[in-house]
Amino acid sequence: MMPLSLPIMVFIAVMNFIGPWMDFILAKLVLRSDANKTLAVGLFEMVTGLGNTEFTTFEAGAVLVAVPITIIFMVLQKPLTEGLRAGANKG
């Protein structure tokens, strides 16, 4: 039973990392000081408003956000696909 539960544990670990990493709504509501802003809130404030035109900096920040998530997925891709293959057969 443990080998079949490994893929779901990996999936939960990846989702538990990605959730707070890009949390926007809760961070926008709770955090009020500029020193405690999360990355998602800071990136959002770079492009909102009439005078903010830092789109290239926003794009660089978006790439930096995506790199750790991509690396984690690439490292943990094998256990996820093995779980899918293990549960696909009947015998």
ChimeraX attribute file (.defattr): number of C-alpha atoms within 10 A of each C-alpha:
attribute: neighborCount
match mode: 1-to-1
recipient: residues
	/A:1	5
	/A:2	6
	/A:3	10
	/A:4	14
	/A:5	10
	/A:6	15
	/A:7	21
	/A:8	14
	/A:9	13
	/A:10	17
	/A:11	16
	/A:12	12
	/A:13	13
	/A:14	15
	/A:15	13
	/A:16	11
	/A:17	14
	/A:18	16
	/A:19	10
	/A:20	13
	/A:21	15
	/A:22	15
	/A:23	14
	/A:24	17
	/A:25	10
	/A:26	10
	/A:27	17
	/A:28	15
	/A:29	8
	/A:30	9
	/A:31	13
	/A:32	10
	/A:33	7
	/A:34	9
	/A:35	7
	/A:36	11
	/A:37	16
	/A:38	17
	/A:39	17
	/A:40	19
	/A:41	19
	/A:42	16
	/A:43	19
	/A:44	13
	/A:45	13
	/A:46	15
	/A:47	16
	/A:48	11
	/A:49	9
	/A:50	6
	/A:51	8
	/A:52	10
	/A:53	12
	/A:54	13
	/A:55	12
	/A:56	10
	/A:57	13
	/A:58	17
	/A:59	12
	/A:60	12
	/A:61	15
	/A:62	14
	/A:63	11
	/A:64	11
	/A:65	16
	/A:66	13
	/A:67	11
	/A:68	14
	/A:69	15
	/A:70	11
	/A:71	11
	/A:72	14
	/A:73	15
	/A:74	10
	/A:75	9
	/A:76	16
	/A:77	14
	/A:78	12
	/A:79	18
	/A:80	16
	/A:81	11
	/A:82	15
	/A:83	17
	/A:84	14
	/A:85	10
	/A:86	13
	/A:87	10
	/A:88	9
	/A:89	7
	/A:90	5
	/A:91	5
